[in-house]
Amino acid sequence: MTITLTTPAMLFPAISLLLLAYTNRFLTLASIIRNFGSEKMDESDHKQINNLRKRIQLIKRMQEAGAASFFLCVLAMLAIYLEYQIVGGWIFAGSLVLLLYSLWMSVWESRISVEALDVHLQNFNIDYTKRK
């Protein structure tokens, strides 16, 4: 199966939007971290800090894998343009693998984000079984 020059080019908008979404996640987390209170911290605050650290590291890996995927996508296009079809196909396959890894990190980060919300909701300590 031969890959044409347009096959990797179709990923350009998707990867660009993905990197933009990752950057927005990073900026939101950076804002939360900068605004985090420095007053006396309890156990919940320590859990939140650990959670934020994990999420920042995951977003860093997501961005790195996404950028590497983009790089390999361009490299694949160059190889295909220079008529190295097999090499271009393998490089494009590597690009897809990195994109999958990036997406998996995104799902993982989302799950950790939900855990953070659960920790925050535990602070309210409301018993909904007694409500009508």
N, CA, C and O atoms as a GROMACS GRO file, in nm:
protein
  528
    1MET      N    1   0.084  -0.119   0.000
    1MET     CA    2   0.000   0.000   0.000
    1MET      C    3   0.089   0.125   0.000
    1MET      O    4   0.179   0.139   0.083
    2THR      N    5   0.062   0.212  -0.092
    2THR     CA    6   0.140   0.336  -0.098
    2THR      C    7   0.061   0.449  -0.032
    2THR      O    8  -0.061   0.458  -0.042
    3ILE      N    9   0.135   0.532   0.035
    3ILE     CA   10   0.075   0.648   0.100
    3ILE      C   11   0.108   0.770   0.015
    3ILE      O   12   0.223   0.792  -0.022
    4THR      N   13   0.006   0.848  -0.014
    4THR     CA   14   0.029   0.969  -0.090
    4THR      C   15   0.067   1.083   0.004
    4THR      O   16   0.058   1.070   0.126
    5LEU      N   17   0.109   1.191  -0.053
    5LEU     CA   18   0.149   1.309   0.024
    5LEU      C   19   0.033   1.366   0.105
    5LEU      O   20   0.054   1.427   0.209
    6THR      N   21  -0.090   1.347   0.058
    6THR     CA   22  -0.206   1.404   0.127
    6THR      C   23  -0.246   1.325   0.252
    6THR      O   24  -0.314   1.379   0.340
    7THR      N   25  -0.205   1.199   0.262
    7THR     CA   26  -0.243   1.120   0.379
    7THR      C   27  -0.189   1.179   0.509
    7THR      O   28  -0.268   1.206   0.599
    8PRO      N   29  -0.058   1.202   0.523
    8PRO     CA   30  -0.011   1.266   0.646
    8PRO      C   31  -0.060   1.410   0.659
    8PRO      O   32  -0.080   1.459   0.770
    9ALA      N   33  -0.080   1.477   0.546
    9ALA     CA   34  -0.126   1.617   0.550
    9ALA      C   35  -0.263   1.630   0.614
    9ALA      O   36  -0.297   1.734   0.669
   10MET      N   37  -0.343   1.523   0.606
   10MET     CA   38  -0.477   1.529   0.666
   10MET      C   39  -0.471   1.538   0.818
   10MET      O   40  -0.568   1.581   0.882
   11LEU      N   41  -0.360   1.497   0.878
   11LEU     CA   42  -0.348   1.503   1.024
   11LEU      C   43  -0.310   1.643   1.074
   11LEU      O   44  -0.324   1.670   1.193
   12PHE      N   45  -0.265   1.731   0.987
   12PHE     CA   46  -0.220   1.864   1.030
   12PHE      C   47  -0.325   1.939   1.111
   12PHE      O   48  -0.293   1.985   1.221
   13PRO      N   49  -0.448   1.954   1.062
   13PRO     CA   50  -0.546   2.028   1.142
   13PRO      C   51  -0.577   1.958   1.275
   13PRO      O   52  -0.595   2.025   1.377
   14ALA      N   53  -0.585   1.826   1.273
   14ALA     CA   54  -0.618   1.753   1.396
   14ALA      C   55  -0.509   1.770   1.501
   14ALA      O   56  -0.538   1.796   1.617
   15ILE      N   57  -0.384   1.753   1.460
   15ILE     CA   58  -0.274   1.765   1.556
   15ILE      C   59  -0.264   1.909   1.606
   15ILE      O   60  -0.239   1.932   1.725
   16SER      N   61  -0.283   2.006   1.517
   16SER     CA   62  -0.277   2.147   1.559
   16SER      C   63  -0.383   2.179   1.663
   16SER      O   64  -0.355   2.245   1.763
   17LEU      N   65  -0.505   2.132   1.640
   17LEU     CA   66  -0.613   2.157   1.736
   17LEU      C   67  -0.588   2.084   1.868
   17LEU      O   68  -0.618   2.136   1.975
   18LEU      N   69  -0.532   1.965   1.858
   18LEU     CA   70  -0.500   1.889   1.979
   18LEU      C   71  -0.395   1.962   2.062
   18LEU      O   72  -0.408   1.973   2.184
   19LEU      N   73  -0.292   2.013   1.997
   19LEU     CA   74  -0.189   2.088   2.070
   19LEU      C   75  -0.246   2.215   2.132
   19LEU      O   76  -0.206   2.254   2.241
   20LEU      N   77  -0.337   2.279   2.062
   20LEU     CA   78  -0.403   2.397   2.117
   20LEU      C   79  -0.485   2.362   2.242
   20LEU      O   80  -0.482   2.435   2.341
   21ALA      N   81  -0.557   2.250   2.237
   21ALA     CA   82  -0.634   2.205   2.353
   21ALA      C   83  -0.542   2.172   2.470
   21ALA      O   84  -0.574   2.204   2.584
   22TYR      N   85  -0.428   2.108   2.442
   22TYR     CA   86  -0.333   2.076   2.548
   22TYR      C   87  -0.276   2.204   2.611
   22TYR      O   88  -0.259   2.211   2.733
   23THR      N   89  -0.248   2.303   2.528
   23THR     CA   90  -0.197   2.430   2.579
   23THR      C   91  -0.300   2.497   2.668
   23THR      O   92  -0.266   2.553   2.772
   24ASN      N   93  -0.427   2.492   2.628
   24ASN     CA   94  -0.533   2.549   2.712
   24ASN      C   95  -0.542   2.477   2.846
   24ASN      O   96  -0.559   2.541   2.950
   25ARG      N   97  -0.530   2.345   2.845
   25ARG     CA   98  -0.530   2.270   2.971
   25ARG      C   99  -0.414   2.314   3.060
   25ARG      O  100  -0.430   2.337   3.180
   26PHE      N  101  -0.297   2.326   2.998
   26PHE     CA  102  -0.179   2.367   3.073
   26PHE      C  103  -0.197   2.506   3.134
   26PHE      O  104  -0.166   2.527   3.251
   27LEU      N  105  -0.246   2.600   3.055
   27LEU     CA  106  -0.265   2.736   3.105
   27LEU      C  107  -0.367   2.741   3.219
   27LEU      O  108  -0.349   2.816   3.315
   28THR      N  109  -0.472   2.662   3.209
   28THR     CA  110  -0.572   2.656   3.316
   28THR      C  111  -0.509   2.601   3.444
   28THR      O  112  -0.530   2.656   3.552
   29LEU      N  113  -0.434   2.493   3.431
   29LEU     CA  114  -0.368   2.436   3.549
   29LEU      C  115  -0.265   2.531   3.608
   29LEU      O  116  -0.254   2.544   3.730
   30ALA      N  117  -0.190   2.599   3.522
   30ALA     CA  118  -0.090   2.694   3.571
   30ALA      C  119  -0.158   2.805   3.651
   30ALA      O  120  -0.106   2.849   3.753
   31SER      N  121  -0.272   2.850   3.603
   31SER     CA  122  -0.347   2.953   3.675
   31SER      C  123  -0.395   2.902   3.811
   31SER      O  124  -0.385   2.973   3.911
   32ILE      N  125  -0.445   2.780   3.814
   32ILE     CA  126  -0.491   2.720   3.941
   32ILE      C  127  -0.375   2.709   4.038
   32ILE      O  128  -0.389   2.741   4.156
   33ILE      N  129  -0.260   2.664   3.989
   33ILE     CA  130  -0.144   2.646   4.076
   33ILE      C  131  -0.096   2.780   4.130
   33ILE      O  132  -0.063   2.792   4.248
   34ARG      N  133  -0.092   2.881   4.045
   34ARG     CA  134  -0.046   3.013   4.089
   34ARG      C  135  -0.140   3.076   4.192
   34ARG      O  136  -0.097   3.153   4.278
   35ASN      N  137  -0.268   3.043   4.182
   35ASN     CA  138  -0.367   3.100   4.274
   35ASN      C  139  -0.392   3.013   4.397
   35ASN      O  140  -0.475   3.046   4.481
   36PHE      N  141  -0.320   2.902   4.406
   36PHE     CA  142  -0.340   2.811   4.519
   36PHE      C  143  -0.294   2.881   4.646
   36PHE      O  144  -0.187   2.942   4.650
   37GLY      N  145  -0.377   2.870   4.749
   37GLY     CA  146  -0.349   2.940   4.875
   37GLY      C  147  -0.223   2.891   4.943
   37GLY      O  148  -0.191   2.772   4.938
   38SER      N  149  -0.152   2.983   5.006
   38SER     CA  150  -0.031   2.945   5.079
   38SER      C  151  -0.056   2.943   5.230
   38SER      O  152   0.037   2.922   5.309
   39GLU      N  153  -0.181   2.964   5.268
   39GLU     CA  154  -0.213   2.959   5.411
   39GLU      C  155  -0.205   2.814   5.460
   39GLU      O  156  -0.167   2.724   5.385
   40LYS      N  157  -0.240   2.793   5.583
   40LYS     CA  158  -0.230   2.660   5.644
   40LYS      C  159  -0.303   2.557   5.558
   40LYS      O  160  -0.417   2.577   5.517
   41MET      N  161  -0.234   2.447   5.531
   41MET     CA  162  -0.289   2.345   5.442
   41MET      C  163  -0.331   2.223   5.522
   41MET      O  164  -0.267   2.185   5.620
   42ASP      N  165  -0.438   2.163   5.477
   42ASP     CA  166  -0.484   2.039   5.539
   42ASP      C  167  -0.457   1.922   5.444
   42ASP      O  168  -0.395   1.939   5.339
   43GLU      N  169  -0.505   1.806   5.481
   43GLU     CA  170  -0.481   1.684   5.402
   43GLU      C  171  -0.539   1.697   5.262
   43GLU      O  172  -0.479   1.650   5.165
   44SER      N  173  -0.655   1.758   5.250
   44SER     CA  174  -0.719   1.777   5.120
   44SER      C  175  -0.632   1.862   5.028
   44SER      O  176  -0.621   1.833   4.909
   45ASP      N  177  -0.571   1.966   5.083
   45ASP     CA  178  -0.483   2.052   5.003
   45ASP      C  179  -0.362   1.974   4.953
   45ASP      O  180  -0.320   1.992   4.838
   46HIS      N  181  -0.306   1.889   5.036
   46HIS     CA  182  -0.192   1.808   4.996
   46HIS      C  183  -0.231   1.712   4.884
   46HIS      O  184  -0.154   1.690   4.790
   47LYS      N  185  -0.351   1.655   4.893
   47LYS     CA  186  -0.400   1.568   4.785
   47LYS      C  187  -0.415   1.647   4.655
   47LYS      O  188  -0.380   1.598   4.547
   48GLN      N  189  -0.467   1.768   4.666
   48GLN     CA  190  -0.484   1.852   4.547
   48GLN      C  191  -0.349   1.886   4.484
   48GLN      O  192  -0.335   1.882   4.362
   49ILE      N  193  -0.250   1.918   4.566
   49ILE     CA  194  -0.117   1.951   4.515
   49ILE      C  195  -0.056   1.831   4.442
   49ILE      O  196  -0.001   1.846   4.333
   50ASN      N  197  -0.066   1.714   4.502
   50ASN     CA  198  -0.015   1.593   4.436
   50ASN      C  199  -0.087   1.569   4.304
   50ASN      O  200  -0.025   1.531   4.204
   51ASN      N  201  -0.217   1.591   4.305
   51ASN     CA  202  -0.297   1.574   4.184
   51ASN      C  203  -0.252   1.672   4.076
   51ASN      O  204  -0.237   1.634   3.959
   52LEU      N  205  -0.230   1.797   4.115
   52LEU     CA  206  -0.187   1.898   4.018
   52LEU      C  207  -0.049   1.864   3.960
   52LEU      O  208  -0.025   1.884   3.841
   53ARG      N  209   0.040   1.813   4.045
   53ARG     CA  210   0.173   1.772   3.996
   53ARG      C  211   0.162   1.663   3.891
   53ARG      O  212   0.226   1.670   3.786
   54LYS      N  213   0.080   1.562   3.919
   54LYS     CA  214   0.060   1.452   3.822
   54LYS      C  215   0.005   1.505   3.691
   54LYS      O  216   0.052   1.467   3.583
   55ARG      N  217  -0.093   1.592   3.701
   55ARG     CA  218  -0.158   1.644   3.580
   55ARG      C  219  -0.063   1.729   3.497
   55ARG      O  220  -0.063   1.719   3.374
   56ILE      N  221   0.018   1.811   3.562
   56ILE     CA  222   0.114   1.893   3.488
   56ILE      C  223   0.214   1.804   3.413
   56ILE      O  224   0.247   1.829   3.298
   57GLN      N  225   0.262   1.698   3.480
   57GLN     CA  226   0.356   1.607   3.415
   57GLN      C  227   0.291   1.536   3.296
   57GLN      O  228   0.354   1.518   3.192
   58LEU      N  229   0.165   1.496   3.312
   58LEU     CA  230   0.095   1.430   3.202
   58LEU      C  231   0.075   1.526   3.084
   58LEU      O  232   0.093   1.487   2.969
   59ILE      N  233   0.039   1.650   3.114
   59ILE     CA  234   0.020   1.747   3.007
   59ILE      C  235   0.152   1.773   2.935
   59ILE      O  236   0.155   1.790   2.813
   60LYS      N  237   0.262   1.776   3.010
   60LYS     CA  238   0.393   1.792   2.946
   60LYS      C  239   0.419   1.676   2.850
   60LYS      O  240   0.463   1.698   2.738
   61ARG      N  241   0.392   1.554   2.894
   61ARG     CA  242   0.411   1.438   2.806
   61ARG      C  243   0.317   1.440   2.686
   61ARG      O  244   0.355   1.403   2.576
   62MET      N  245   0.192   1.484   2.710
   62MET     CA  246   0.096   1.494   2.600
   62MET      C  247   0.146   1.591   2.494
   62MET      O  248   0.141   1.561   2.375
   63GLN      N  249   0.195   1.706   2.538
   63GLN     CA  250   0.246   1.808   2.445
   63GLN      C  251   0.370   1.757   2.371
   63GLN      O  252   0.383   1.777   2.251
   64GLU      N  253   0.459   1.692   2.442
   64GLU     CA  254   0.579   1.639   2.378
   64GLU      C  255   0.544   1.534   2.273
   64GLU      O  256   0.597   1.537   2.162
   65ALA      N  257   0.456   1.442   2.308
   65ALA     CA  258   0.417   1.338   2.213
   65ALA      C  259   0.342   1.397   2.095
   65ALA      O  260   0.362   1.354   1.981
   66GLY      N  261   0.256   1.494   2.119
   66GLY     CA  262   0.184   1.560   2.011
   66GLY      C  263   0.276   1.634   1.917
   66GLY      O  264   0.262   1.625   1.795
   67ALA      N  265   0.373   1.706   1.973
   67ALA     CA  266   0.470   1.779   1.891
   67ALA      C  267   0.559   1.682   1.813
   67ALA      O  268   0.588   1.705   1.696
   68ALA      N  269   0.600   1.573   1.877
   68ALA     CA  270   0.682   1.472   1.807
   68ALA      C  271   0.601   1.406   1.695
   68ALA      O  272   0.654   1.377   1.588
   69SER      N  273   0.473   1.383   1.720
   69SER     CA  274   0.386   1.328   1.617
   69SER      C  275   0.377   1.422   1.498
   69SER      O  276   0.383   1.379   1.382
   70PHE      N  277   0.362   1.550   1.526
   70PHE     CA  278   0.356   1.652   1.422
   70PHE      C  279   0.487   1.654   1.342
   70PHE      O  280   0.487   1.658   1.219
   71PHE      N  281   0.600   1.650   1.414
   71PHE     CA  282   0.731   1.648   1.352
   71PHE      C  283   0.746   1.528   1.258
   71PHE      O  284   0.789   1.542   1.144
   72LEU      N  285   0.709   1.409   1.307
   72LEU     CA  286   0.720   1.289   1.225
   72LEU      C  287   0.626   1.293   1.106
   72LEU      O  288   0.657   1.241   0.999
   73CYS      N  289   0.512   1.355   1.124
   73CYS     CA  290   0.416   1.370   1.015
   73CYS      C  291   0.479   1.453   0.902
   73CYS      O  292   0.467   1.417   0.784
   74VAL      N  293   0.544   1.562   0.938
   74VAL     CA  294   0.612   1.646   0.838
   74VAL      C  295   0.728   1.569   0.775
   74VAL      O  296   0.748   1.576   0.654
   75LEU      N  297   0.802   1.496   0.856
   75LEU     CA  298   0.914   1.417   0.805
   75LEU      C  299   0.864   1.309   0.708
   75LEU      O  300   0.927   1.283   0.607
   76ALA      N  301   0.750   1.248   0.740
   76ALA     CA  302   0.691   1.148   0.651
   76ALA      C  303   0.654   1.211   0.518
   76ALA      O  304   0.677   1.153   0.412
   77MET      N  305   0.597   1.331   0.524
   77MET     CA  306   0.561   1.401   0.400
   77MET      C  307   0.686   1.430   0.316
   77MET      O  308   0.684   1.416   0.194
   78LEU      N  309   0.793   1.469   0.382
   78LEU     CA  310   0.917   1.496   0.312
   78LEU      C  311   0.971   1.369   0.246
   78LEU      O  312   1.011   1.371   0.129
   79ALA      N  313   0.970   1.259   0.320
   79ALA     CA  314   1.018   1.132   0.264
   79ALA      C  315   0.932   1.089   0.145
   79ALA      O  316   0.984   1.043   0.044
   80ILE      N  317   0.801   1.104   0.157
   80ILE     CA  318   0.712   1.067   0.047
   80ILE      C  319   0.735   1.159  -0.073
   80ILE      O  320   0.735   1.113  -0.187
   81TYR      N  321   0.755   1.287  -0.046
   81TYR     CA  322   0.782   1.383  -0.154
   81TYR      C  323   0.911   1.347  -0.228
   81TYR      O  324   0.919   1.360  -0.350
   82LEU      N  325   1.012   1.300  -0.152
   82LEU     CA  326   1.139   1.260  -0.213
   82LEU      C  327   1.133   1.117  -0.269
   82LEU      O  328   1.234   1.061  -0.309
   83GLU      N  329   1.013   1.060  -0.270
   83GLU     CA  330   0.984   0.928  -0.327
   83GLU      C  331   1.047   0.812  -0.250
   83GLU      O  332   1.083   0.710  -0.308
   84TYR      N  333   1.059   0.829  -0.120
   84TYR     CA  334   1.097   0.720  -0.032
   84TYR      C  335   0.969   0.669   0.035
   84TYR      O  336   0.945   0.694   0.153
   85GLN      N  337   0.889   0.599  -0.042
   85GLN     CA  338   0.755   0.558   0.002
   85GLN      C  339   0.758   0.470   0.127
   85GLN      O  340   0.681   0.492   0.221
   86ILE      N  341   0.844   0.371   0.128
   86ILE     CA  342   0.846   0.277   0.241
   86ILE      C  343   0.891   0.348   0.369
   86ILE      O  344   0.830   0.332   0.475
   87VAL      N  345   0.998   0.426   0.357
   87VAL     CA  346   1.047   0.501   0.473
   87VAL      C  347   0.939   0.599   0.520
   87VAL      O  348   0.913   0.611   0.640
   88GLY      N  349   0.878   0.669   0.425
   88GLY     CA  350   0.771   0.763   0.459
   88GLY      C  351   0.654   0.695   0.529
   88GLY      O  352   0.596   0.750   0.623
   89GLY      N  353   0.620   0.575   0.484
   89GLY     CA  354   0.512   0.499   0.547
   89GLY      C  355   0.545   0.462   0.690
   89GLY      O  356   0.459   0.470   0.778
   90TRP      N  357   0.669   0.420   0.714
   90TRP     CA  358   0.709   0.382   0.850
   90TRP      C  359   0.716   0.504   0.942
   90TRP      O  360   0.678   0.496   1.059
   91ILE      N  361   0.765   0.614   0.888
   91ILE     CA  362   0.770   0.736   0.970
   91ILE      C  363   0.629   0.782   1.003
   91ILE      O  364   0.602   0.826   1.115
   92PHE      N  365   0.538   0.772   0.906
   92PHE     CA  366   0.399   0.809   0.930
   92PHE      C  367   0.337   0.717   1.035
   92PHE      O  368   0.259   0.763   1.119
   93ALA      N  369   0.371   0.589   1.031
   93ALA     CA  370   0.321   0.495   1.132
   93ALA      C  371   0.371   0.536   1.271
   93ALA      O  372   0.295   0.530   1.368
   94GLY      N  373   0.497   0.578   1.280
   94GLY     CA  374   0.550   0.628   1.408
   94GLY      C  375   0.475   0.750   1.456
   94GLY      O  376   0.450   0.766   1.575
   95SER      N  377   0.440   0.837   1.362
   95SER     CA  378   0.362   0.956   1.395
   95SER      C  379   0.227   0.917   1.455
   95SER      O  380   0.181   0.977   1.552
   96LEU      N  381   0.164   0.817   1.396
   96LEU     CA  382   0.034   0.771   1.447
   96LEU      C  383   0.046   0.709   1.586
   96LEU      O  384  -0.040   0.730   1.671
   97VAL      N  385   0.153   0.635   1.608
   97VAL     CA  386   0.175   0.574   1.741
   97VAL      C  387   0.192   0.684   1.846
   97VAL      O  388   0.134   0.675   1.955
   98LEU      N  389   0.270   0.786   1.815
   98LEU     CA  390   0.288   0.897   1.909
   98LEU      C  391   0.157   0.973   1.932
   98LEU      O  392   0.130   1.019   2.043
   99LEU      N  393   0.077   0.985   1.828
   99LEU     CA  394  -0.053   1.050   1.844
   99LEU      C  395  -0.143   0.968   1.936
   99LEU      O  396  -0.214   1.025   2.019
  100LEU      N  397  -0.142   0.837   1.920
  100LEU     CA  398  -0.220   0.750   2.010
  100LEU      C  399  -0.173   0.764   2.154
  100LEU      O  400  -0.255   0.772   2.246
  101TYR      N  401  -0.042   0.767   2.174
  101TYR     CA  402   0.014   0.784   2.309
  101TYR      C  403  -0.032   0.918   2.368
  101TYR      O  404  -0.070   0.924   2.485
  102SER      N  405  -0.027   1.022   2.289
  102SER     CA  406  -0.070   1.153   2.334
  102SER      C  407  -0.217   1.152   2.374
  102SER      O  408  -0.255   1.210   2.476
  103LEU      N  409  -0.299   1.087   2.295
  103LEU     CA  410  -0.442   1.079   2.327
  103LEU      C  411  -0.466   0.997   2.453
  103LEU      O  412  -0.554   1.031   2.533
  104TRP      N  413  -0.390   0.891   2.472
  104TRP     CA  414  -0.403   0.810   2.594
  104TRP      C  415  -0.367   0.893   2.718
  104TRP      O  416  -0.434   0.885   2.821
  105MET      N  417  -0.260   0.973   2.707
  105MET     CA  418  -0.222   1.061   2.818
  105MET      C  419  -0.334   1.162   2.846
  105MET      O  420  -0.358   1.197   2.962
  106SER      N  421  -0.401   1.206   2.743
  106SER     CA  422  -0.512   1.300   2.759
  106SER      C  423  -0.627   1.237   2.838
  106SER      O  424  -0.685   1.301   2.926
  107VAL      N  425  -0.658   1.113   2.806
  107VAL     CA  426  -0.764   1.042   2.880
  107VAL      C  427  -0.722   1.024   3.025
  107VAL      O  428  -0.802   1.044   3.116
  108TRP      N  429  -0.598   0.987   3.047
  108TRP     CA  430  -0.546   0.967   3.182
  108TRP      C  431  -0.552   1.097   3.262
  108TRP      O  432  -0.593   1.097   3.378
  109GLU      N  433  -0.512   1.207   3.199
  109GLU     CA  434  -0.517   1.337   3.267
  109GLU      C  435  -0.660   1.375   3.302
  109GLU      O  436  -0.686   1.432   3.408
  110SER      N  437  -0.754   1.345   3.213
  110SER     CA  438  -0.895   1.374   3.240
  110SER      C  439  -0.946   1.296   3.360
  110SER      O  440  -1.021   1.349   3.443
  111ARG      N  441  -0.905   1.171   3.370
  111ARG     CA  442  -0.946   1.088   3.484
  111ARG      C  443  -0.890   1.145   3.615
  111ARG      O  444  -0.960   1.147   3.717
  112ILE      N  445  -0.767   1.191   3.613
  112ILE     CA  446  -0.707   1.250   3.733
  112ILE      C  447  -0.778   1.380   3.768
  112ILE      O  448  -0.794   1.413   3.886
  113SER      N  449  -0.820   1.453   3.667
  113SER     CA  450  -0.894   1.577   3.689
  113SER      C  451  -1.026   1.548   3.762
  113SER      O  452  -1.066   1.623   3.851
  114VAL      N  453  -1.091   1.441   3.723
  114VAL     CA  454  -1.216   1.403   3.790
  114VAL      C  455  -1.189   1.365   3.936
  114VAL      O  456  -1.268   1.398   4.024
  115GLU      N  457  -1.078   1.296   3.960
  115GLU     CA  458  -1.040   1.263   4.097
  115GLU      C  459  -1.020   1.390   4.180
  115GLU      O  460  -1.058   1.395   4.297
  116ALA      N  461  -0.961   1.492   4.119
  116ALA     CA  462  -0.940   1.619   4.189
  116ALA      C  463  -1.073   1.682   4.228
  116ALA      O  464  -1.088   1.736   4.337
  117LEU      N  465  -1.169   1.674   4.138
  117LEU     CA  466  -1.301   1.728   4.169
  117LEU      C  467  -1.367   1.649   4.281
  117LEU      O  468  -1.436   1.707   4.366
  118ASP      N  469  -1.347   1.518   4.282
  118ASP     CA  470  -1.402   1.435   4.391
  118ASP      C  471  -1.341   1.475   4.525
  118ASP      O  472  -1.413   1.484   4.625
  119VAL      N  473  -1.210   1.499   4.528
  119VAL     CA  474  -1.145   1.543   4.652
  119VAL      C  475  -1.204   1.676   4.698
  119VAL      O  476  -1.230   1.696   4.816
  120HIS      N  477  -1.223   1.766   4.602
  120HIS     CA  478  -1.279   1.897   4.635
  120HIS      C  479  -1.422   1.883   4.689
  120HIS      O  480  -1.459   1.952   4.784
  121LEU      N  481  -1.501   1.797   4.628
  121LEU     CA  482  -1.640   1.777   4.673
  121LEU      C  483  -1.647   1.712   4.811
  121LEU      O  484  -1.744   1.733   4.883
  122GLN      N  485  -1.546   1.634   4.848
  122GLN     CA  486  -1.545   1.573   4.980
  122GLN      C  487  -1.537   1.679   5.090
  122GLN      O  488  -1.579   1.654   5.203
  123ASN      N  489  -1.484   1.794   5.058
  123ASN     CA  490  -1.473   1.903   5.156
  123ASN      C  491  -1.610   1.955   5.197
  123ASN      O  492  -1.625   2.010   5.306
  124PHE      N  493  -1.709   1.938   5.111
  124PHE     CA  494  -1.843   1.987   5.144
  124PHE      C  495  -1.914   1.896   5.243
  124PHE      O  496  -2.000   1.941   5.319
  125ASN      N  497  -1.878   1.768   5.241
  125ASN     CA  498  -1.926   1.672   5.341
  125ASN      C  499  -2.079   1.680   5.360
  125ASN      O  500  -2.127   1.694   5.473
  126ILE      N  501  -2.153   1.672   5.253
  126ILE     CA  502  -2.298   1.679   5.258
  126ILE      C  503  -2.355   1.538   5.245
  126ILE      O  504  -2.315   1.461   5.158
  127ASP      N  505  -2.449   1.505   5.333
  127ASP     CA  506  -2.512   1.374   5.328
  127ASP      C  507  -2.643   1.389   5.246
  127ASP      O  508  -2.743   1.442   5.296
  128TYR      N  509  -2.639   1.341   5.123
  128TYR     CA  510  -2.754   1.355   5.034
  128TYR      C  511  -2.864   1.252   5.065
  128TYR      O  512  -2.976   1.263   5.014
  129THR      N  513  -2.834   1.154   5.146
  129THR     CA  514  -2.935   1.053   5.177
  129THR      C  515  -3.043   1.112   5.268
  129THR      O  516  -3.155   1.061   5.270
  130LYS      N  517  -3.013   1.218   5.343
  130LYS     CA  518  -3.110   1.279   5.434
  130LYS      C  519  -3.194   1.387   5.368
  130LYS      O  520  -3.292   1.433   5.425
  131ARG      N  521  -3.156   1.427   5.247
  131ARG     CA  522  -3.230   1.530   5.174
  131ARG      C  523  -3.352   1.470   5.108
  131ARG      O  524  -3.354   1.352   5.073
  132LYS      N  525  -3.454   1.552   5.091
  132LYS     CA  526  -3.575   1.506   5.024
  132LYS      C  527  -3.573   1.539   4.879
  132LYS      O  528  -3.668   1.507   4.807
   0.00000   0.00000   0.00000
